[in-house]
Amino acid sequence: MNGSAEAATRMRPLQISPGDLEAAHLDELIREIEQRSLFYYQEKNKSLRARYVYGTIFLIINLCAWFIRDYAQKALALLPYVSICGPEGSHCFHTLGVLRVSLGCFIFYFLMFLSTWNTMKLHEAQNSWHSDNWIFKFFLLVLAMVASFFIPQLYIQIYGEIARVGAGIFLGLQLVSVIEFITWWNNYWMPHDQSKQSCSFGLVMSIVFYIGSVCGIAVMYYFYAASTACGLNIFFISWTVVLLIVMMVMSLHSKVKNRGLLSSGIMASYIVFLCWSAIRSEPSHTKCNAHTQNGHTDWITILSFLIAIGAIVMATFSTGIDSESFRFEFRKDEAKEEDDIPYSYGFFHLVFSLGAMYFAMLFISWNLSHSAQKWSIDVGWTSTWVKIVNEWFGAAIYLWKLIGPIVRQPRVHEQPQPTAAEVDR
């Protein structure tokens, strides 16, 4: 009997309460959510680190372009050249060499743009392609670089003409990014519900920026417009002063939404810097250029050159990760989800592909027919006018950002009030 009872007990099904089932299901759900959050966190960090890898690659390519332009023909004199490179490799060095390196860089980043432009979520395959597979992408980059040196000279010249347009587009994107940052900084330090501390800091910073702008104007007049013979420089500097005054007046207008001296002060310093950079880009033989080169390379020239390369990489990197500035207004308010990518991969690679065109123009000073001097970058009348137009265009974008909302807002036409006689009728 006892054996029969024990067997019956063993055959009896285990009784599990609904509460235990619910608790087990809840624990499993919590573990799944935690694992998913950990996966998204790791993928997001991997994506953020990938930005710096792409930036480092871009920096190395810039240095390769400089080496190809200035020293490669002597350093590689003993190597056999392919027939495409012409006699003594003349079609693969100097200006054409820079364009070939730029083309290889453009091909690599544009292929990355085409393969990642529609990536939205961290679990998509394009996210892994963007953040991983570095060995395969390294071979892809080398293949693009090598292939660019087998392209006939005619097509490289055509690419150079296209690169001028691409570089101009890059400058436009960079201006929008800078102005968006200035607006954000103004709103952060001088918000509408501004505290006394933040308002005081914003006022102090605006004074600092305006003093710096005025000092910059005075220095440019002293060094680059010392005589009436420097009429073009006098025009550049004087027109910059006019833009400063207009921006300051418009930023203080009562109807302007993002009014305040801080944003206009930062923008004033920026356009003064662009004007100074434009005048500095004038040819060294110009009598109004106070920094005439004496024919040999000194440590200041080398340091300025290296700083310029760093500025190119930083400008490309900062614009590439600033996709938020170029989103439509109705999409800026969308809430980000946990599995959303941290930045737009497609826009990031598109900016770097345009940056490849931009650094080519700087290394050859926007001139496809003559090679630039050693350790020089962005020097010549074409470079000067590109920077001046860039300055004016930047001021125009900033002013439109101030007055645009006023112009676009719907106007309410007041209806005439009825008279007492009309009411009685």
C-alpha positions in Angstrom: 0.0 0.0 0.0 2.8 2.4 0.9 4.5 1.7 -2.5 1.2 2.4 -4.3 0.8 5.7 -2.4 4.3 6.8 -3.2 3.8 6.0 -6.9 0.6 7.9 -7.0 2.3 10.9 -5.5 5.1 10.8 -8.1 2.6 10.6 -10.9 0.6 13.5 -9.6 1.4 16.7 -11.6 3.4 19.5 -10.0 1.1 22.3 -8.9 2.4 25.8 -9.9 0.4 28.8 -8.9 -0.5 31.5 -11.4 1.5 34.0 -9.3 4.7 31.9 -9.7 4.2 31.7 -13.5 3.7 35.5 -13.7 6.9 36.2 -11.6 9.0 33.8 -13.7 7.7 35.4 -16.9 8.4 38.9 -15.4 12.0 37.9 -14.5 12.6 36.5 -18.0 11.2 39.7 -19.5 13.5 41.9 -17.3 16.5 39.8 -18.3 15.7 40.1 -22.0 15.3 43.9 -21.6 18.6 44.2 -19.8 20.4 42.1 -22.4 18.8 44.2 -25.2 19.8 47.4 -23.5 23.4 46.2 -23.0 23.5 45.2 -26.7 22.3 48.7 -27.8 24.8 50.3 -25.4 27.7 48.4 -26.8 26.7 49.0 -30.4 26.2 52.7 -29.7 29.7 53.0 -28.1 31.2 51.0 -31.0 29.5 53.4 -33.4 30.8 56.5 -31.6 34.4 55.1 -31.5 34.1 54.4 -35.3 33.8 58.1 -35.9 37.4 58.7 -34.7 38.7 55.8 -36.8 37.2 57.4 -39.9 38.6 60.8 -38.8 42.1 59.3 -38.4 41.9 57.7 -41.8 41.0 61.1 -43.3 43.9 62.7 -41.5 46.4 60.1 -42.9 45.0 60.6 -46.4 45.6 64.3 -46.0 49.2 63.7 -45.1 49.5 61.3 -48.1 48.2 64.0 -50.4 50.8 66.5 -49.0 53.6 63.9 -49.5 52.5 63.2 -53.0 52.4 66.9 -53.8 55.7 68.0 -52.3 58.1 65.1 -52.0 56.9 61.9 -53.7 58.5 62.6 -57.1 62.0 62.7 -55.6 61.4 60.0 -53.0 60.0 57.6 -55.5 62.3 58.4 -58.4 63.7 54.9 -58.6 60.3 53.2 -58.8 58.9 52.2 -62.3 55.9 54.3 -63.2 52.8 53.1 -65.0 52.1 54.5 -68.5 49.2 56.6 -67.1 51.7 58.6 -65.0 53.4 60.1 -68.1 57.1 60.9 -68.4 58.9 60.6 -65.0 55.5 60.2 -63.3 54.6 63.9 -63.9 50.9 63.0 -64.1 50.9 61.3 -60.7 52.6 64.0 -58.5 52.0 67.6 -57.6 48.5 68.9 -58.5 47.4 65.7 -60.4 48.8 63.6 -57.6 46.7 65.4 -55.0 43.6 65.0 -57.2 44.2 61.3 -57.5 44.6 60.8 -53.8 41.4 63.0 -53.3 39.6 60.8 -55.8 40.5 57.6 -54.0 39.4 59.1 -50.7 36.1 60.3 -52.3 35.4 56.9 -53.8 35.9 55.2 -50.4 33.7 57.5 -48.4 31.0 57.8 -51.1 30.8 54.0 -51.2 30.3 54.1 -47.4 27.6 56.7 -47.9 25.8 54.5 -50.5 25.9 51.5 -48.1 24.8 53.3 -44.9 22.6 56.2 -46.0 19.3 54.5 -44.9 20.5 53.1 -41.6 18.1 53.9 -38.8 18.5 51.2 -36.1 21.4 49.7 -34.2 20.4 46.1 -35.0 20.5 46.6 -38.7 23.2 45.0 -40.8 24.4 48.5 -42.0 25.2 49.4 -38.5 27.7 46.5 -38.2 29.2 47.5 -41.6 29.7 51.0 -40.4 31.3 50.1 -37.0 33.1 46.8 -37.8 34.7 45.0 -40.7 37.8 47.2 -40.6 40.1 44.8 -42.4 37.8 44.5 -45.4 37.3 48.3 -45.4 41.1 48.8 -45.3 41.5 46.7 -48.4 38.6 48.7 -50.0 40.4 51.9 -49.2 43.7 50.7 -50.6 41.9 49.4 -53.7 40.3 52.8 -54.3 43.6 54.7 -53.8 45.5 52.4 -56.1 42.8 52.5 -58.8 42.8 56.3 -58.8 46.4 56.2 -60.1 45.4 54.1 -63.2 42.8 56.6 -64.4 43.7 58.7 -67.4 44.7 62.3 -66.9 41.7 63.7 -68.7 39.3 62.1 -66.3 41.3 63.4 -63.4 41.0 66.9 -64.8 37.3 66.4 -65.0 37.2 65.2 -61.4 39.1 68.4 -60.4 36.4 70.6 -62.0 33.7 68.6 -60.1 35.7 68.8 -56.9 35.4 72.6 -57.0 31.7 72.3 -56.8 31.9 69.6 -54.1 34.2 71.8 -52.1 31.8 74.7 -52.4 29.0 72.5 -51.1 31.2 71.4 -48.2 31.8 75.0 -47.3 28.1 75.7 -47.3 27.4 72.8 -45.0 30.2 73.9 -42.7 28.7 77.4 -42.5 25.2 76.0 -41.6 26.8 73.8 -38.9 28.8 76.7 -37.4 25.8 79.0 -37.3 23.6 76.3 -35.7 26.2 75.9 -33.0 26.3 79.6 -32.4 22.6 79.7 -32.1 22.6 76.8 -29.7 25.3 78.4 -27.6 23.3 81.7 -27.5 20.2 79.9 -26.4 22.1 77.9 -23.8 23.7 80.9 -22.1 21.0 83.4 -22.7 17.7 81.5 -22.6 14.3 83.2 -22.5 13.9 82.4 -18.8 17.4 83.4 -18.2 18.8 83.6 -14.7 21.0 86.4 -13.6 24.1 84.3 -13.6 23.7 83.0 -17.2 22.7 86.4 -18.4 25.8 88.0 -16.9 28.1 85.3 -18.4 26.5 85.8 -21.8 26.9 89.5 -21.6 30.6 89.2 -20.6 31.3 86.7 -23.4 29.5 88.9 -26.0 31.7 91.9 -24.9 34.8 89.7 -25.2 33.9 88.6 -28.8 33.1 92.1 -29.9 36.3 93.5 -28.5 38.2 90.7 -30.3 36.4 91.5 -33.5 37.2 95.2 -33.2 40.9 94.4 -32.5 41.0 92.1 -35.5 39.6 94.8 -37.7 42.2 97.3 -36.4 45.1 94.8 -36.9 43.9 94.1 -40.5 43.8 97.8 -41.3 47.3 98.3 -39.9 49.0 95.4 -41.6 47.0 94.9 -44.8 45.6 98.3 -45.7 48.4 100.7 -44.7 48.2 102.7 -47.9 45.5 103.7 -50.4 47.2 101.4 -53.0 45.7 98.5 -51.1 42.2 99.3 -52.3 41.0 95.7 -52.5 42.0 95.0 -48.9 40.4 98.2 -47.7 37.2 97.1 -49.4 37.3 93.6 -47.9 37.9 95.0 -44.4 35.4 97.9 -44.6 32.7 95.6 -45.9 33.3 93.3 -43.0 32.8 96.3 -40.7 29.5 97.0 -42.4 28.4 93.3 -41.9 29.3 93.5 -38.2 27.2 96.6 -37.7 24.2 95.2 -39.6 24.4 91.9 -37.6 24.6 93.7 -34.3 21.6 95.9 -35.1 19.5 93.1 -36.4 20.3 90.9 -33.4 19.0 93.6 -31.1 15.7 94.1 -32.9 12.7 93.5 -30.8 10.9 91.2 -33.3 13.9 88.9 -33.8 13.3 85.5 -32.1 17.0 84.6 -31.3 18.0 88.1 -30.4 21.0 88.9 -28.3 24.5 90.2 -28.5 26.2 86.8 -27.8 25.3 85.1 -31.1 26.1 88.2 -33.1 29.4 88.7 -31.2 30.5 85.1 -32.0 29.4 85.5 -35.6 31.3 88.8 -35.8 34.5 87.1 -34.6 34.0 84.3 -37.1 33.6 86.6 -40.2 36.5 88.7 -39.1 38.5 85.5 -39.0 37.3 84.6 -42.5 38.3 88.0 -43.8 41.7 87.8 -42.2 42.2 84.3 -43.6 41.2 85.5 -47.1 43.7 88.4 -47.0 46.4 86.0 -45.8 45.7 83.8 -48.8 46.7 86.6 -51.2 49.9 85.7 -53.2 53.1 86.3 -51.3 54.4 88.8 -54.0 51.4 91.1 -53.4 52.7 94.4 -52.0 49.8 94.6 -49.5 50.5 91.2 -48.0 52.4 91.9 -44.8 53.5 88.3 -44.5 55.5 87.9 -47.6 57.4 84.7 -47.8 61.2 84.9 -48.2 61.6 81.8 -50.3 62.7 79.4 -47.5 60.7 77.2 -45.2 60.9 78.2 -41.5 59.3 76.5 -38.5 56.3 79.0 -38.5 55.4 78.0 -42.0 55.6 74.3 -41.1 53.6 74.8 -38.0 50.9 76.9 -39.8 50.7 74.2 -42.5 50.2 71.4 -39.9 47.6 73.5 -38.0 45.8 74.0 -41.4 45.7 70.3 -42.0 44.3 69.7 -38.5 41.7 72.4 -39.1 40.6 70.6 -42.3 40.1 67.3 -40.5 38.3 69.0 -37.5 36.0 70.9 -39.8 35.1 67.8 -41.7 34.6 65.7 -38.5 32.5 68.3 -36.7 30.3 68.9 -39.7 29.9 65.2 -40.4 28.6 64.4 -36.9 26.2 67.4 -36.9 23.4 65.9 -38.9 20.8 67.4 -36.5 21.4 70.8 -38.0 20.2 69.7 -41.4 17.1 67.8 -40.3 13.7 69.2 -41.2 12.0 71.2 -38.4 9.2 68.7 -37.9 11.8 65.9 -37.5 13.9 67.7 -35.0 11.2 67.2 -32.3 11.0 63.5 -32.8 11.9 61.5 -29.6 14.9 59.3 -30.0 14.4 55.6 -29.2 16.9 53.3 -27.5 17.8 51.4 -30.6 18.2 54.5 -32.8 21.7 55.2 -34.3 23.5 58.0 -32.4 24.2 60.0 -35.6 23.4 59.7 -39.3 25.9 57.4 -40.9 25.0 58.4 -44.4 25.4 62.1 -43.8 28.6 61.5 -41.9 30.2 59.7 -44.9 28.7 62.1 -47.4 30.4 65.0 -45.6 33.7 63.2 -45.6 33.4 62.5 -49.3 32.9 66.2 -49.9 35.7 66.9 -47.5 38.0 64.8 -49.8 37.2 67.3 -52.6 37.7 70.2 -50.2 41.2 69.3 -49.1 42.2 68.7 -52.7 41.2 72.3 -53.5 43.1 73.6 -50.5 46.3 71.7 -51.4 46.2 73.0 -55.0 44.8 76.4 -54.0 41.8 75.9 -56.3 44.1 76.0 -59.3 44.1 72.9 -61.6 46.9 74.2 -63.9 49.7 75.1 -61.5 51.3 73.4 -58.6 51.4 75.0 -55.2 54.6 75.8 -53.3 56.0 73.4 -50.7 54.5 73.7 -47.3 51.8 76.1 -48.6 48.1 75.6 -48.4 45.2 77.5 -49.9 47.3 80.4 -51.2 46.3 82.5 -54.3 43.7 84.9 -55.6 41.2 82.1 -56.2 41.5 81.0 -52.6 41.1 84.6 -51.4 37.9 85.1 -53.3 36.5 81.8 -52.2 37.0 82.8 -48.6 35.6 86.2 -49.1 32.4 84.8 -50.8 32.3 82.3 -48.0 32.3 85.1 -45.4 29.6 87.0 -47.2 27.5 83.9 -47.6 27.9 83.1 -43.9 26.7 86.6 -42.9 23.7 86.2 -45.3 22.7 82.9 -43.7 23.0 84.3 -40.2 20.9 87.4 -41.1 18.3 85.2 -42.8 18.2 83.0 -39.7 17.4 86.2 -37.7 14.8 87.7 -40.0 13.5 84.6 -41.7 10.9 83.7 -39.0 9.6 87.3 -39.2 9.3 87.1 -43.0 7.7 83.7 -43.1 5.2 84.2 -40.3 1.6 84.6 -41.5 0.4 88.2 -41.4 -2.9 88.9 -39.7 -4.9 91.5 -41.5 -7.0 93.5 -39.1 -10.6 93.9 -40.0 -12.1 97.4 -39.6 -14.3 97.7 -36.6 -18.0 98.3 -37.4 -19.4 101.7 -36.5 -22.4 102.1 -34.1 -24.7 102.9 -37.0 -23.7 99.6 -38.8 -24.4 97.7 -35.6 -27.9 99.2 -35.3 -28.7 98.1 -38.8 
